[in-house]
């Protein structure tokens, strides 16, 4: 594995993490009734998930 490959993988991982966090924050800003309509959070603890991946 070259340095470039390792760096590219790191950048892709960070980009995916930011996207997950951004999505969670935008959905969390929706009204509670709308969150229930789309099935959010569906029993998944995103705070715990983000801390575990950090």
C-alpha positions in Angstrom: 0.0 0.0 0.0 1.4 3.3 -1.0 1.2 6.5 0.9 -1.2 7.9 -1.6 -3.5 4.9 -1.2 -3.5 5.2 2.6 -4.2 8.9 2.4 -7.0 8.5 -0.1 -8.6 5.9 2.1 -8.3 8.2 5.1 -9.9 11.1 3.2 -12.7 8.9 2.0 -13.4 7.7 5.5 -13.4 11.2 6.9 -15.7 12.4 4.1 -18.2 9.5 4.8 -18.1 10.3 8.5 -18.9 14.0 7.9 -21.7 13.0 5.6 -23.3 10.7 8.3 -23.0 13.4 10.9 -24.4 16.1 8.6 -27.3 13.9 7.7 -28.0 13.1 11.4 -27.9 16.8 12.3 -30.3 17.8 9.5 -32.8 15.1 10.4 -32.5 16.0 14.1 -33.5 19.6 13.1 -36.8 18.4 11.6 -40.0 18.6 13.7 -40.5 15.6 15.9 -43.7 14.6 14.1 -41.8 14.5 10.8 -39.0 12.5 12.3 -41.6 9.9 13.4 -43.1 9.8 9.9 -39.8 8.9 8.4 -39.0 6.4 11.2 -36.1 8.3 12.8 -34.1 7.3 14.7 -35.5 3.8 14.4 -33.8 2.5 17.6 -30.3 3.5 16.5 -28.2 5.6 18.9 -26.2 7.8 16.5 -24.4 9.6 19.3 -23.0 6.2 20.5 -22.2 5.3 16.9 -20.2 8.5 16.3 -18.3 8.2 19.5 -17.4 4.6 18.7 -16.0 5.5 15.3 -14.0 8.5 16.5 
